[in-house]
Amino acid sequence: MLASLENMLAKGIDNPLLRFGLGKGYLDAGDPARAAEHLRRCVAQDPKYSAAWKLLGKALQASGDLDGARQAWQQGLQAAQGHGDKQAEKEMTVFLKKLDKPARS
């Protein structure tokens, strides 16, 4: 699946849905740095894509960039609140709380 998505990108097709698919695919394949690259492009193309912000935060967290993950989830919260995506809002709120827990210990 990743190969066919990469082929589409190579042919000049570039849109948020394609970037989201590549980001999710690379994250699932254990390559969070590459996932983050595609997810960053996705949210640059569509800043209201709350699911992409959520995955970007996960990819950054998996890469060890906790500050980046926090920023992604905070921006994702704004995107989710902006168009009423309550589920994404709840999930990112939980992720942020978990991220902040070790700092309080």
N, C-alpha and C positions, 0 to 999 in steps of 0.2 A: 504494500500500500504506500509506504513512504517513497519508494522509487517512482511510482506513477505520479504522486504529488510533486516530487522534485522535477519530473519531466514537464509537468504543466508549468511550473515556475520557470524552467529553462526555456520554454516556448514563449515566454512573455506574459503569461497569465499571472496576475498578481492582485489578490484581493484579500480582504480580512478573513473570509471563510477558508480560503486555501492556506493562509498563514496560520490560522487557528488549527487546522488539521495537521499541518506539519509540526507545529509546536506540541500538540497533544501526542502525536506519533513519536516524536523524539523523547518526550518526557516518559512515555510508556516504555520506550526502548532503553531507558536508563542514560540518556544523554541530555541532562538538564541545561548545560551551557548552550547547546545547539537549539534546544527547545526555547530557551529564553530569547535567543536571537530572533526567531520567527515570531514569537509572541510579542516582542517589542515592536516589530514591524506591523503586526496586526493592530495593536492599540494605537499606533501612530496613524494608521489608516482609518480606524474607527474608535475614537476615544470613549465611546459609550458602550463598548462591547464588554460588559461586566464579566462574562465567563472567561474572556481572554485575560482580563486583569487578574482573576482568581488563579488561573493556571500559571500566569507569569510569576505571581508571588510564590507559588509552589516550586516552580523551576528555579527561581533565584534562591529560595530557601535550601533546596537540594544541592545547589552549587556552593552553599556556604555564605551567600550574600544576604545576611539577615536584614541589614538596613534597606537594601533594594527590595526585599520581599515586603517589608513593612510599608515602604512607599507605594509599591504596586497595589497592595491590599487597601491602603488608604484611598488611592485614586479609584480603585475598583468600587469601594463603598460609595464614593460620590457618584460614580456612573450608575450603580445599582439604584441608589436613592433617586437619581434623576429620572429614571424611567420605571420605577416601581418594581424592580426585580427583588422581591422580598427574600427569596431563597438564597440568592447569591449574597445579599446583604448579611443574612444570618451567618452563612458559612464564613465569610471574610471577617466578620466580627469575632467569631470563635477562633479563627486562625491568628488574628492579632492578639487576642487574650493569651493564647498558648505561647505565642512568640515572646510576649512580655513577661510571662511567668518566671523564667529563669533569672531575669534581671532583678526581680523582687526578692528572690531567695537569699 
